[in-house]
Amino acid sequence: MKKANNSLLINCIYKAHEGEGIWVGSPQIFIRVQGCAIGCVNCDTKESWDFDEASRVTLDEILNQVEELSISDSREFPIKRISITGGDPLDPRHALDVLEISKELKARGFYINIEASGARLDRDIFAIVDFISFDFKTPSTEVRTSIQHIKKLFLEFPGKFQIKAVIAHKQDFFATYDAFIQLKNDHILIKEWVLTPCFEPGTEFSKKQFEDIVSWNYSVGGPFRVIGQQHKWIYGPNERQV
């Protein structure tokens, strides 16, 4: 049986407002793990892909950093929201320690969001955390998400998740819509399904792309929420830890 390392590969730990999804605008602390084997071609944090052992940090050190960030501006109103992201925090090389730190964060009163790539489920972690942000990979990512994973998420963790899809073009939109209809035909109606216009590093924000996605959504009855990446509008797509 595999054992936890009592440490995690860490890219960075920082405080920022949530930039995307249904919790956009919420102040929180991000724990970004280092290491991802998913390989989305339009990933905006490719620097977090390598499983670099030099980035390993003990769980106690991580918890100390989180506590310091939580109260750095206000001891009266500490930030008690956490987003564990990546990299891929559900990768088997991370998962046992992500579970351990999640248990400790919950014991300290933190609300935990886990960013899941859509490539795998981890029922132990999903049971501990408060919210699951689960990706549906569109054609532009060159990665596929199993519809079965979304079905299981719906059946086992109802009301505890959102589905996010990054939309680069019309093909991405209608691939997402086809998945939505396939699930609906199986009596699985996903209420919190967010479309995020693709805004990659080195590109300019495209108002036209955003308008197109809104228009496509209207054309099929508006089953999705279209929510842009706030942090990229404010700071640009190349800025980190914002």
Secondary structure by P-SEA (a helix, b strand, c coil): cccccccccccbbbbbcccccccccbbbbbbcccccccccccccccccccccccccccaaaaaaaaaaaaccccccccccbbbbccccccccccaaaaaaaaaaaaaabbbbbbbbccccccaaaaacccccccccccccccbbbbaaaaaaaaacccccbbbbbbbccaaaaaaaaaaaaaaaaacccccbbbbbccccccccccaaaaaaaaaaaaaacccbbbbccccccccccccccc
